[in-house]
Amino acid sequence: MSDAIVIEEVSKRYRLGASAPADTLREAITRFVRARLPGRRPAPEMPSAVARDRREIWALRDVSFSVARGEVVGLIGRNGAGKSTMLKILAHIIEPTSGRARIRGRCASLLEIGTGFHPDLTGRENVYLSGAILGMRRREIDRKFDEIVAFSEIERFLDTPVKHYSSGMYVRLAFAVAAHLETEILLVDEVLAVGDAAFQRKCLGAMSPGANKGRTVLFVSHNMDAIRSRCGQVHCFDRGQLVFSGPAAEGVDYYLKTSDLPAPVTAISLADNPAAQCEGLRLLDITLRNPAHPAVGPCTGDPLSIWLRYRSTRAFASPGFSFAISDMRGIELIRLTTLPISGFPIEGLHPAGAVELFLDELPLVAGPYALSFAFVRVNVAVVFALPNVLQFEVAPSDVYKSGFKPDQSRGRIVVRHHWSHAPEADPI
Amino acid sequence: MDHGGPSHHRSAAGSDESQSANETVIQAGGGSFAVHIMDLWAYRELLRILVWRELKVRYRQTLLGAGWILLQPLLTLVVMSAVFGAMLRVPSHGVPYPIFVLSALLPWGYFASSINRACSSLLSNAHIIRKIFFPRILIPISAVLAGLVDLLVGMVLLAGVLLVYGTVPSLRLLFIVPLTLVLALVALAFSLWASAANVRYRDLSFVVPFVTQIWMYLTPVIYPLDLVPGRYRFLLEINPMTPVVSAFRWAVTGDASPSLPPMIAISLGLSGVLLFGGLIFFRRIDRDMAEVI
């Protein structure tokens, strides 16, 4: 069988801090003038910091594998292991530092839901826009238009700007477009996790071993059940290297055995993340913990502790921390800041400190979410932000004691509530 | 990522075994410069859609919708004619001042708004750039192309003003077609630089409107070139927009300085160099754009 994708010793290096000579014109001009003023040394840049920042991160290191035509292949690994970088390289979004990849056949990539959707355009217009951006030709969209609309089930709102759509309608339309991509090769990131069953059947009808129609699919997911049931082969990444290639079931076992974290508990080290520091402050890691059921990890209705460790050489004026949780569509569901939202003032940073945000009850239904972080000067500015720094899974729980464990097919939020029912005449 | 046309860049070495017509090779450095440019043709449909989006979004959001395209140059024309024509009596070589100023204001307005829009265009499309591949150069190109619609509407306004003054335009007016092409190329050259540079220097989008504002006064838009004292005239003559604007005015009014043809040649040459440099600069920024944007 011929190969659809051949990857040969692909590496991707990120240089920390070194590749940004200046972020603003003002800075660039200041630096330029300073360097040329007589008797002035070039801008002092804290040599030790520079030396530290010249570190390199290999997001991928000499990765080689190939994907046979018609095969459905899963890429698994922890956050930051390199699987999404691999997908982005194959999708042409970023360039590898060395090595090469060859792709034979038309290839489309689905890295987010509703790529290219514009809120001010109508549903109809967005079908054409998003379709074109995803790589469909106009005639192709014309031909499939009715099918796309029928699949999305939003006929009535086709001429309404999508900014007026509910999030469910938006996602359905976005999936409808994506599902009608007919390329020989499809690269899919985690987005499918939020796709409903109809979408998965339609778009990835081929995504079950043995029953494919010649479509080659490369699939990144944290959902081991999905990987096991849909993929024939998996490639497992760890710290930029390919550590396992083989049949899906074995690959999943390997991953679960070797990942030193119990699957649902989530933590991320930020020590090597250039975005997680500013002059004086360096974040070490963020850990999510469920004190009620430590083995389960974040769980609907259970308490959740979000714990951040940092090192700081400065106290900072009116520092503030902000955490936000959004769903995979990017809708922010919860945002809490030390000030002003929570009314928790922080006088100054410690040389080595930690900040904990404790939620008494996590009000989110089961499913994937993303945590974002920002370090701010309260009411002044965001010093730096780490959008979607960590993706985590909320475990299902029977919070309402009804035998039904709410998940993302029915809302996002759980609330303490009760119902009553009585004849109207009687006071409730 | 493949838009049905040729793959993004075929393997440069044609000797690869079993190379099918549809093979894409991804490696450091990307494809050669020429291949990169040739690929744009394969994406013409996407370009069309991006231009269409630009126009749709722009005029749907405004209160007056498409009427705004006409109102904007009309109001500018009225104000300029009142201030510089009627009050300050700027000489206009016997041509009615409104015609004199509008014939230059239209190409200038197109140029300035193209650069301004292109400058912020990549950042405002960052969400797409991070998530999907397509030639990113289409984004500033679409900003420059979309502006042509405004220019066309402006031409209708110009026709109206000519009619009001009872001026019968000569066949010279047809020169506007090739001149618009020149204008668009000059605008594209500067737009490529501005859009790519803005990815690196985020404050550029604050600087560019200011620069184009000043630049207008260094271009013979509201006054004739010969009003400038001889020893300062070189300032206007090295300005690639001077001949473009002057040639538009000539096509409309017949008013020309004798040095116009060589100036156009110089402007074209300079713009060609800027355009080529802009393409190379854009390519350099493009390589890690998805990571830094």
Chai-1 contact restraints between the chains, C-beta under 6 A:
chainA,res_idxA,chainB,res_idxB,connection_type,confidence,min_distance_angstrom,max_distance_angstrom,comment,restraint_id
A,T24,B,Y201,contact,1.0,0.0,6.0,A-B,restraint_1
A,T24,B,R202,contact,1.0,0.0,6.0,A-B,restraint_2
A,T24,B,D203,contact,1.0,0.0,6.0,A-B,restraint_3
A,L25,B,Y201,contact,1.0,0.0,6.0,A-B,restraint_4
A,L25,B,D203,contact,1.0,0.0,6.0,A-B,restraint_5
A,L25,B,L204,contact,1.0,0.0,6.0,A-B,restraint_6
A,R26,B,D203,contact,1.0,0.0,6.0,A-B,restraint_7
A,A91,B,M1,contact,1.0,0.0,6.0,A-B,restraint_8
A,A91,B,F133,contact,1.0,0.0,6.0,A-B,restraint_9
A,H92,B,M1,contact,1.0,0.0,6.0,A-B,restraint_10
A,H92,B,F133,contact,1.0,0.0,6.0,A-B,restraint_11
A,I93,B,F133,contact,1.0,0.0,6.0,A-B,restraint_12
A,I93,B,A290,contact,1.0,0.0,6.0,A-B,restraint_13
A,I94,B,A290,contact,1.0,0.0,6.0,A-B,restraint_14
A,I94,B,E291,contact,1.0,0.0,6.0,A-B,restraint_15
A,E95,B,A28,contact,1.0,0.0,6.0,A-B,restraint_16
A,E95,B,R287,contact,1.0,0.0,6.0,A-B,restraint_17
A,P96,B,A28,contact,1.0,0.0,6.0,A-B,restraint_18
A,T97,B,A28,contact,1.0,0.0,6.0,A-B,restraint_19
A,S98,B,A28,contact,1.0,0.0,6.0,A-B,restraint_20
A,R100,B,V25,contact,1.0,0.0,6.0,A-B,restraint_21
A,R100,B,Q27,contact,1.0,0.0,6.0,A-B,restraint_22
A,A101,B,I26,contact,1.0,0.0,6.0,A-B,restraint_23
A,R102,B,E23,contact,1.0,0.0,6.0,A-B,restraint_24
A,R102,B,V25,contact,1.0,0.0,6.0,A-B,restraint_25
A,I103,B,T24,contact,1.0,0.0,6.0,A-B,restraint_26
A,R104,B,S20,contact,1.0,0.0,6.0,A-B,restraint_27
A,R104,B,E23,contact,1.0,0.0,6.0,A-B,restraint_28
A,G105,B,N22,contact,1.0,0.0,6.0,A-B,restraint_29
A,R106,B,D2,contact,1.0,0.0,6.0,A-B,restraint_30
A,C107,B,M1,contact,1.0,0.0,6.0,A-B,restraint_31
A,C107,B,D2,contact,1.0,0.0,6.0,A-B,restraint_32
A,S109,B,M1,contact,1.0,0.0,6.0,A-B,restraint_33
A,L111,B,K131,contact,1.0,0.0,6.0,A-B,restraint_34
A,E112,B,K131,contact,1.0,0.0,6.0,A-B,restraint_35
A,T115,B,K131,contact,1.0,0.0,6.0,A-B,restraint_36
A,T115,B,I132,contact,1.0,0.0,6.0,A-B,restraint_37
A,G116,B,I128,contact,1.0,0.0,6.0,A-B,restraint_38
A,D120,B,V57,contact,1.0,0.0,6.0,A-B,restraint_39
A,D120,B,R60,contact,1.0,0.0,6.0,A-B,restraint_40
A,L129,B,I49,contact,1.0,0.0,6.0,A-B,restraint_41
A,L129,B,R53,contact,1.0,0.0,6.0,A-B,restraint_42
A,A132,B,L46,contact,1.0,0.0,6.0,A-B,restraint_43
A,A132,B,I49,contact,1.0,0.0,6.0,A-B,restraint_44
A,G135,B,M1,contact,1.0,0.0,6.0,A-B,restraint_45
A,G135,B,D2,contact,1.0,0.0,6.0,A-B,restraint_46
A,G135,B,H3,contact,1.0,0.0,6.0,A-B,restraint_47
A,R137,B,G4,contact,1.0,0.0,6.0,A-B,restraint_48
A,R138,B,E45,contact,1.0,0.0,6.0,A-B,restraint_49
